[in-house]
Amino acid sequence: MISWQLLPFNKLSTTLLYELIKLRVDVFIVEQTCPYPELDGKDTLPGVQHLLGINNDEIVAYARLLPAGTTFANVSIGRIATKKTARGNRLGHQLLAEAVQQCEILWPGQTIDIGAQEHLELFYQQHGFERISEMYLEDDIPHIDMRLNK
């Protein structure tokens, strides 16, 4: 059973911070063999929230929720990741649904934008996101911008 925690940077314990960074590095740098600046300076900004999916005291899902004007003009969700060993049981869908719900609580009625890896377009469409850009390369990975209008 997954328990969800939503915390600003200054409420993350050193252990939780280490685990969430490890999950992000494992997924985005190691699995995708993509060296890129994982620590981009946004984690600590005012209003940024860290959504942790915890199972048996282990972070198995993560998303970063960002207020409007941080990454996009609108509210955004980024760094959406699930632990490799926890995949296959719709955890990604649970994570995205929880992230959208938390954005609605934090910023009611606001549009949500994401920069999605292009191969995940159908996944995000299942949650109401619509493509709003042409494909572009980010860190040599095809991406598209998508939007969920509220």
N, C-alpha and C positions, 0 to 999 in steps of 0.2 A: 504494500500500500504506500503510495506516494503522499508525503506531506509537503505542502507548499509554504515557503517563507519568502516574504518580500522585504528587502532591507536596503537602506541607503549605505553607501560605502563606509561611513563612520560607525555603522552598527555591525559590520562584518567582523567576526573574530579572525585572528590570524590564520587559524586552521581552515575556516570557511573560505577565506580569501585564497589561500594556497590551493584548496581543492577546486574552486571555481576556475582559477587560472590554469591549473593542470588540466581540467576537462577541456577548456577552450583550446589550449595548446595541443592536446592529444587529438582533438577533432580537426581543427582548422590548419594546424601546421604539420603534425605527424601524419595523420590519415590522408590528408589531401596533398601531402608533400608540397606545401606552399609556404615558403618563408615570407613572412610579412610582419609589420609592426603590430603585434597583438596588443601591447600596452599603448593605446593611442591617446591617453590623456582624458578620455571621456568618463571613465569609471568613477572618478572622484568629483565630477561636476555637480553643482547644486541641482536637485530634482531628479537625478538619475537614480533608478532603483534596480536592484539585482534580484531576479526571481529564481529561487532555488527549488528544485524538486529533489527531495531527500527520501531515500529508502534505506532502512537499516543503517542510519547514521552516515550515509554516503551520498554525495551529490551525484545524481544520475541524469538530471536535466537542468538546463540553465537558459535564461534569456535576460537581456539587458533592456530595460524600458527607459526611453529617453524623452524628456519634454520637448515640445515644439522649439525649433531653433537650434537644436543641438547637432543633429546629423542632417535632418531635413527641416524644411519650414514647418512641417507638421510633426505631431507626436510620432515617435518611431520605436520599433522593436528591432534589436540586433543581437548578434552573437548567439543565435538560437542553436542550441547544441544538446544532444543526448549522448550518454556514455555508450560506447560500442556494445558492451556486454548487456545493456538494458534495452536494446532495440528489438523490434519485432512484435511488440504488444501494444502498438499505437501510442507509445509514450510521446512521440513527437506531436501527435494530434492533441493529446492532453496538455502538453506544454504550451502549444500555440493558443489553444482555447483559454487556458489560464492567463497567459500573457495579455490577450485581448481583453479579457474580463478585468484584469488589474488595471490596464490602461483606462478602461471606462470608469473605474472607481477613482483613479487618480486625476483623470482629465476628461470629465463627462462630455459626451457628444463630440469629441474631437476626432478628426480624420487621422488615420494611422498609415504611415508610409514605411516601406521596407525596401532594402536593397537585397534582392533574393538571387541565389544562384539559379541560373536559367533552367537547369534540369529539374528544379523543384517547383516550377510554375503551377503545375496541376495540384500539388499538395497545398499550396497557398490558396489557390482558387477554391478548394473545398471549404475554406474558412472565410470566403467572401472577398478575398483580395483580387483586384483586377490589375492587369499589366498596364503601365502608363509610360513605358519607355521602350526604345529599341535596345537590343543587346549591346552591352559594353563590357570591356575587359576590366576586371578589378583583380589585381595580383595574378594576372594571367588566367583567371577563371571567368567564364561567361556569366554575367549578371544582368538582371533587369530590375527596374524599379516597379513596385506594386503598391496599390493603395486600397485601403478599406475605408469607405465613406460611412460616416455615422449619420 
